[in-house]
Amino acid sequence: MRKSEMSEINKFLGSLGIDEYIWNQMANSYTENFMIQGEETTRLEQILNRAPETLLDLILKNWAEEIDADVSREEKERCVYELIIRSFEKEFVFLDKEDLEVMAKSANGHPLSGMQLAAAQENYCRKGWLFMFCENNGCIFVMPDEIRERMLTNLQDEKMQSQLGIVSGLRLTLCACMNLFGVVERKKVLQIAMDKMFGYPDLQEEEKKKLERAFEKAEEILQTLCQRAEGELWQEEEWLISSEFENRKQYKQFLRQVSGQEYYIPDQKEIFLYAEHLVDIENPCYKRMLKDLTRLMRDKTGADDLMFELEFMVAQNDFQTQDIMNLLFTRDIAFSSRKSGERFAENCGEWVHTVRKWSNRGFTDEELGKQKKELSMAVVSDWGIEEKQIPKKTPKTQKKIGRNDPCPCGSGKKYKKCCGK
């Protein structure tokens, strides 16, 4: 982390409104307890020898390792050294693309983005795979030589490359299935991964056998990935359950709702898509809604946040167009005219009809042949239309008919002798 990166962090922290004195106290405390002062070194043994003891304790705590409180500093350094090496060798295969990118950038002194800086501090420094050195008001991440050498060796090893590919494919499929289904059997995730992520029909027989052997531990790997995804999902028997379900009663009720419904099977491209997103953000209807909301709200960030909220409501909770329009009304989001409101609602209805929903086991309403729910054209205020922009009709004034005037019924008689009697 160079001075320019430190400047960016300071700007961000300043925007949080933290009192400068308090922030300085926090920064000084962090520097003293978790950073290494002076010129950088890359040998792990030397790093640990110079590291604050609080940093050694943090690494031990991260790996749930406990040692005798009376142990010497030298013994603690030896214990942490072995723990760092052992943990990296064991955990390396579970690193994802983002992990490897941050590690590689740090190893080569390349600048990190704001999110990567946070990940480096929170994840890798805590594990002992990276260390922060501070000198002359500047900071830098350092990867120990022992970790760098093992990372390069692993990345060049064909067997490890194959294992990384399998773990990555299973992780992507797991994420996609949770976003598409909400609740899914573990065996269904494995089946989709094998068929869509690793299915190569053109392989020779020997190559197929080799691939099958590589997948012998796929179920075990998936179980490990599920355990690591704690907080995003939970498990009961054969079921993997999104954390959006708060308890057993909720997900059991959902299973009764979808009972008998087949799963939608995504192809490889869709697995990559739904591993990252709850809905297809490239859907033209989605893009038009986002564009309209940005214009109406005059706030790009606010519109992005609202669309993200709507993704969950439609995909998970089966929100319909009327629900969305009512929500906009409660948020005081007003259309300029009835026509613009109707146009938005029509596009919204198309989007809702083509979203992959949990209640459909990943299918869209359109694919299942479900009829679109027509929007109830209620009172003008239900659309959230700004009253001042609605053209107001001027009531016609009717002239009073005199008793001697011709009767309006067309009889030719005077009004007083005809209808005005």
Secondary structure, DSSP 8 states (H G I E B T S, - for coil): --HHHHHHHHHHHHHTT--HHHHHHHHHHHHHHHSEESS----HHHHHHHS-HHHHHHHHHHTT----TT--HHHHHHHHHHHHHHHHHHHGGG--HHHHHHHHHHHTT----HHHHHHIIIIIHHHTSSEEEEETTEEEEE--HHHHHHHHHHHH-HHHHHHHHHHHHHHHHHHHHHHHHSEEEHHHHHHHIIIIIS--TT--HHHHHHHHHHTTTHHHHHHHHHHHTBTTEEEETTEEEETTS-SHHHHHHHHHHHTT-------HHHHHHHHH-SS-TT-HHHHHHHHHHHHHHT-HHHHHHHHHHHHHHHHTT---HHHHHHHHHHTT--BSSHHHHHHHHHHHHHHHHTS--GGGTT--TTTTT----------GGGGTB-GGGS------------TTSB-TTSSSSBGGGTTT-
